[in-house]
Amino acid sequence: MLKERLLTALVAGSLLLAGLIFLNSLGVAVLLGAVTLLAAFEWSSLVHPGMAVGLAYTALTAIVGVASLAVPLVVVVAAALVWWAWAAGEVFMFRDRASPLWQLTALKWLVGLFVLVPAWRGCLALKMQDPSHPGLLIWLLAMVWAADSVAYFAGRAFGRRKLAPLVSPGKTVEGALGGVAGAAAVGGAGAWWLGVLPLGIGGGVLLGVAIAMLSIVGDLLESKAKRLASVKDSGRWLPGHGGVLDRIDALTAAAPLFVWTMRDLGVLR
């Protein structure tokens, strides 16, 4: 399983990075849009399984995504951050049960849009900042990937205490701390490498910590959605990893914070 997981990550990650670097902004919008729509189809299966429903929800996500381009980016990411603050409460306060709001089917459909659309819009904005050198976007991905990968291996090696046993039994406190450390290291290195002067290396480390913590919330929210839907994986697209949503859940939570920070610092216009 580990070999399959690593091979899938290597191939998929290499293809994604190649696309982000060599495609123009329109090409990246389509690439990231395709990933988002696959994830939207998987989210629909967690709410109400069915091909017709899934296709309809995927189409709705595409429409909302395109419509979001007419809304100022700051409004989109601000709304997403407010939503993720609520999501953190949903994960840690209600744990293995649904809150009164989560029990509303209409809200669960809306949640999928808040999870997916702002992340797509934010990542596209990072690419458009400098289409030929998408360093900011790659830095964000590197922090999220570091948090996930280091957490996985640290958890396997040192994991003892469960982080959220009623939501995701496999995650440990030790793994989470390892993931935070990994993202912090990449955050500091990225701030130095990209010359993000308003942030500095120390600020980059703190940003990496925040990115890792939000990525954990994104991961746990999707784990809770799957648990409430009584499924193990959101899909079967990626051998060893499950579905597309399983792979981007952390990014969907981290992207709005990163974009907001870059705009606040004046790095992202």
Disulfide bonds with the S-S distance in Angstrom:
none
